[in-house]
Amino acid sequence: ANISFVTSAHALKQLPAPEHPEIAFAGRSNVGKSTLLNRLCNRRNLVKVSARPGKTQSLNYFLVDDSLYLVDLPGYGYAKVPKGMQHGWQELITSYLSTRSTLRCVVVLVDIRHELKASDLQLVDWLRHQGRSYLMVYTKADKLSANDRLKQRAALDAGFSASDRNRVVFSGKTGDGRTELLELLDTFL
């Protein structure tokens, strides 16, 4: 696939013209969004992986084969960001997610090692309420034993009302889950 970085939008008026379908990626800071996007695109440094969580502060657009946008949303739930800034992003993200006509699916990333977090559930409930298609991805699967992975998956599935139809267990390190994720994303396009 031919993939290129297009723009960083800090306001709705900076978004590219809505001429291609879009898939957005959302999740708490440090959940592994950059790693997932790089793995999805089979590129090592397409998206800069930052050691400083909360670094992505804009909607970052990547164009795939001149026909699809992948949109990296700012991470949420990171405490070290000034309140005013958090509020600004939240407004931007909320407006984008509720009004963007070309948005086909929101991929919600959750770290499989942690218990259900209120901020993730709020986002999923809000997307449901908005009638937005979404897909759950449980990241960092390689950090748990197979047994713990199953336990955590079951607990998160119960919390998010997720199943094999709208959830992928993923590892950026091993690439596990990449094929399933691409297949599921295809159904939204």
VMD Tcl script that draws the C-alpha trace (Angstrom):
set ca {
  {0.00 0.00 0.00}
  {1.12 3.53 -0.69}
  {0.76 5.51 2.53}
  {1.62 9.12 3.20}
  {1.18 11.61 6.01}
  {-1.19 14.38 4.90}
  {-1.83 16.87 7.68}
  {-2.18 17.57 11.40}
  {-5.48 19.31 12.07}
  {-5.88 21.36 15.25}
  {-9.35 22.60 14.26}
  {-12.26 21.27 12.19}
  {-11.63 23.85 9.48}
  {-8.17 22.33 8.93}
  {-9.53 18.87 8.06}
  {-8.97 17.68 4.49}
  {-11.96 17.79 2.14}
  {-14.28 14.84 2.92}
  {-13.55 12.98 -0.33}
  {-12.39 9.59 1.02}
  {-13.78 7.23 3.67}
  {-12.08 7.64 7.05}
  {-11.21 5.24 9.85}
  {-10.34 6.93 13.14}
  {-8.20 5.46 15.93}
  {-8.98 6.46 19.51}
  {-7.67 5.38 22.89}
  {-6.09 6.43 26.13}
  {-2.56 7.81 26.04}
  {0.08 5.09 25.88}
  {-2.35 2.41 24.66}
  {-0.20 1.65 21.60}
  {-1.98 3.61 18.86}
  {1.18 4.57 16.95}
  {2.49 1.01 17.16}
  {-0.80 -0.37 15.85}
  {-0.93 2.09 12.95}
  {2.65 1.28 11.99}
  {1.96 -2.47 12.17}
  {-1.29 -2.10 10.21}
  {0.54 -0.24 7.45}
  {3.61 -2.47 7.62}
  {5.81 0.57 8.13}
  {8.27 1.06 10.93}
  {8.20 4.82 11.44}
  {5.13 6.06 9.61}
  {3.70 7.21 12.92}
  {6.24 8.41 15.46}
  {6.10 6.30 18.59}
  {6.59 8.68 21.47}
  {7.97 7.93 24.90}
  {5.96 10.95 26.10}
  {2.28 10.02 26.39}
  {-0.16 12.72 25.39}
  {2.12 13.94 22.63}
  {-0.39 13.65 19.77}
  {-2.43 16.83 20.11}
  {-4.09 17.03 16.74}
  {-5.99 14.83 14.30}
  {-3.24 13.29 12.16}
  {-4.31 12.23 8.68}
  {-2.64 9.46 6.66}
  {-3.73 8.73 3.09}
  {-3.73 5.09 1.94}
  {-3.60 4.39 -1.83}
  {-5.32 7.71 -2.62}
  {-8.59 6.17 -1.45}
  {-8.76 5.99 2.36}
  {-7.80 8.17 5.32}
  {-6.53 6.74 8.60}
  {-7.02 9.34 11.32}
  {-4.94 9.21 14.50}
  {-6.84 10.98 17.30}
  {-5.19 12.51 20.40}
  {-4.92 10.11 23.33}
  {-7.17 10.81 26.29}
  {-6.96 10.23 30.02}
  {-3.43 11.53 30.43}
  {-3.10 13.65 33.56}
  {0.00 15.69 32.73}
  {-1.73 17.73 30.04}
  {-3.04 21.19 31.00}
  {-6.80 21.16 31.61}
  {-7.52 23.84 29.02}
  {-5.69 21.83 26.40}
  {-7.56 18.64 27.30}
  {-10.84 20.52 26.99}
  {-9.82 21.89 23.59}
  {-9.03 18.44 22.20}
  {-12.14 16.94 23.65}
  {-14.22 19.54 21.83}
  {-12.31 18.92 18.61}
  {-12.62 15.12 18.89}
  {-16.29 15.27 19.87}
  {-17.13 17.57 16.96}
  {-15.14 15.41 14.56}
  {-16.70 12.13 15.73}
  {-20.25 13.46 15.72}
  {-20.22 15.44 12.46}
  {-17.72 13.94 10.01}
  {-19.75 12.55 7.11}
  {-16.98 10.34 5.69}
  {-16.12 8.62 9.00}
  {-16.88 4.90 8.57}
  {-15.58 3.41 11.79}
  {-13.89 4.36 15.06}
  {-11.30 1.88 16.30}
  {-11.22 2.07 20.10}
  {-7.95 0.79 21.56}
  {-7.83 -0.60 25.09}
  {-4.79 -2.04 26.91}
  {-5.71 -5.68 27.63}
  {-3.63 -5.65 30.85}
  {-5.93 -3.20 32.65}
  {-9.42 -3.54 34.03}
  {-12.30 -1.69 32.36}
  {-11.70 2.08 32.51}
  {-14.57 4.55 32.80}
  {-13.17 6.85 30.08}
  {-13.09 3.99 27.54}
  {-16.61 2.87 28.41}
  {-17.86 6.48 28.16}
  {-16.41 6.76 24.67}
  {-17.98 3.46 23.54}
  {-21.38 4.34 25.06}
  {-21.23 7.77 23.42}
  {-20.36 6.25 20.01}
  {-23.31 3.86 20.36}
  {-25.55 6.75 21.29}
  {-24.33 8.68 18.21}
  {-25.00 5.64 16.02}
  {-21.31 5.49 15.04}
  {-19.77 2.19 13.97}
  {-16.87 1.19 16.18}
  {-14.47 -1.67 16.67}
  {-12.70 -2.65 19.90}
  {-9.00 -3.54 19.80}
  {-7.36 -4.93 22.94}
  {-3.68 -4.04 22.59}
  {-0.43 -5.32 24.17}
  {-1.65 -8.93 24.10}
  {1.95 -10.21 24.08}
  {2.47 -8.82 27.59}
  {0.13 -11.44 29.13}
  {0.21 -15.23 29.34}
  {-2.38 -17.03 27.19}
  {-4.43 -17.78 30.31}
  {-4.44 -14.18 31.57}
  {-5.23 -12.99 28.06}
  {-8.37 -15.12 27.99}
  {-9.44 -13.91 31.43}
  {-8.89 -10.25 30.59}
  {-10.58 -10.61 27.21}
  {-13.65 -12.13 28.84}
  {-13.80 -9.36 31.48}
  {-13.42 -6.57 28.89}
  {-15.88 -8.22 26.49}
  {-18.46 -8.30 29.29}
  {-17.81 -4.65 30.18}
  {-18.00 -3.35 26.60}
  {-20.62 -5.88 25.37}
  {-18.06 -6.91 22.76}
  {-17.66 -10.18 20.86}
  {-15.60 -11.68 18.02}
  {-17.70 -9.65 15.58}
  {-16.51 -6.27 16.85}
  {-13.35 -6.97 18.82}
  {-9.76 -7.94 18.00}
  {-7.01 -8.99 20.41}
  {-3.82 -7.43 19.07}
  {-0.08 -7.38 19.60}
  {2.06 -4.72 17.95}
  {5.12 -6.76 18.81}
  {4.11 -10.06 17.18}
  {1.52 -8.75 14.71}
  {-1.14 -11.10 16.14}
  {-4.61 -9.80 15.29}
  {-3.47 -7.72 12.29}
  {-5.21 -9.92 9.69}
  {-8.49 -10.04 11.67}
  {-8.37 -6.28 12.14}
  {-7.88 -5.63 8.42}
  {-10.73 -8.03 7.57}
  {-13.10 -6.37 10.04}
  {-12.16 -2.86 8.87}
  {-12.89 -3.96 5.32}
  {-16.51 -4.63 6.28}
  {-16.95 -0.92 7.14}
  {-15.50 0.17 3.80}
}
mol new
graphics top color blue
foreach p $ca { graphics top sphere $p radius 0.5 }
foreach p [lrange $ca 0 end-1] q [lrange $ca 1 end] { graphics top cylinder $p $q radius 0.2 }
display resetview
